[in-house]
């Protein structure tokens, strides 16, 4: 996920997350976005979000 703050700062994070069965894409988005809100506040714009399975 990449976010931009109201003052123009941009931050990108990429990680592997382990989620419980039944976790939806929306749940994953909220889980990651909440981490950004905790660090940067609530005035954020999501620039990019991608969710892929971690398997070949």
N, C-alpha and C positions, 0 to 999 in steps of 0.2 A: 504494500500500500504506500502511496505517496500522498502527502497532504501539504497544503500551503496555509500558513497562518495569515491573519489579517494584516500583519506588518510585512508580509512578503517572504518570510522564511519558508524554506521547503525542506521536508524530511522524508526519506524513503526507508522503509524497513522490509526486509525479506526474512522469512523464517519458516521452519517446519513446526506446525502446531498439531498436537494430538487432541482430538475431539471425541466426545462420547458418541455412541450410536444414536442416530436420530438428529444429530446436530445439522442444521440446515446451512445453506450458503449465507442466508441473512444472519443467522446466529454467529457464523464465523466473522462476517463483516463487523457486526456489533462488538464482538470480542476484541478484535484488533483495533477498531476505531476508538473504543473506550480507553485503550492503552495510550493512544495519542492524546485524547482529551485530558487524561490524567497528567501528561507531561506538558501540554501546550495550552490548555484551556478549551473552552467550547466553541470558539470562533474559528472553525477550520473548514477548508474546502478540500474535498477528496479529489485529487487529480488523476489517480490511477489505483485500481484494485484488481488483482488477479488471484484466482484460487484454482489450484490444480492438484490432482491426486499425486501422492508421493510414491509412485510405483512405475515400473517400466512395462 
